[in-house]
Amino acid sequence: MSRFDFVHPGVFSTQGDLQRMRAKKTAGAEPWVSGFNALAGNVHSSAGWVAHPHPTPCRGGGCASAGLPEDYMTMAEDAAAAYQAALRYQLTGDSSFADAAVRNMDGYVATVQYLTGDSNVLLMQGAQGFQWAAAAELVRDYQPWVNSGGFARFQEFLLNKFYNDPRINNGLHRFLQAHNGTCSSHYWLNWDLFAMSAVAAIGVVTDRRDIYEEARAYYQTGVGNGAAAHALWFMHPGYLGQHQEMGRDIGTPRPTRSCWASSSRSPGTRATTSTPSRTTRCSR
């Protein structure tokens, strides 16, 4: 296997991860059984989940001025439901869960015209782009979806609604390049991390090594706060690093660390080693 070969499934879980979870569940081992029961008890993982795709999912203050509801959390819930159903399919072999995940994703492909809002739309593209990619990766080999052309259409959905929207020539790709025309440190760590995680995951799902490499290269040598050399703003004794927004509240730093882990190593490729290179800051 070459250094850049993709190994599917990837993004969140490898085939080895899924095999281990299935084996532990079958053996009745803890804490795997309790974990699976929690998954099965979550309404989002139900085979009967009904998604509610909207034509123009919106995030940020620009929604009200455009006469749109700020409804991005509807997509966040539906993406979570697609992932959970796809995971239940992988762990049980019950195709009704794969069908539920596919029905959910097909609905979004058929309905969404574009993602909108103010600059916060990039957080939606990053967070929900990663969610959708993680879900799709788990059912990429589900033959009914492949045969219907649904998986290929969903790959295009990820590329044209999240990675780079050709309608406005903007998206995660452009954000990592130009940060909306601001200085490189204007956007805080979580913005870069959401973007990098989603770009890497979309690269895996679409078998686009160039896209995956874009995320990896940014993590290693990028100019923004999500790059390895810039992510820690304060170093405590004992090499305990503090990133932005730690201590702000309970919820904010948690996804930041999750995205950081996802960005530094994405299953689906061999692990890579970061090489911090430079530190730059500009005034806000």
Order of alpha helices (4+ residues) and beta strands (2+ residues): alpha-alpha-beta-alpha-alpha-alpha-beta-alpha-alpha-alpha-alpha-alpha-alpha-beta-beta-alpha
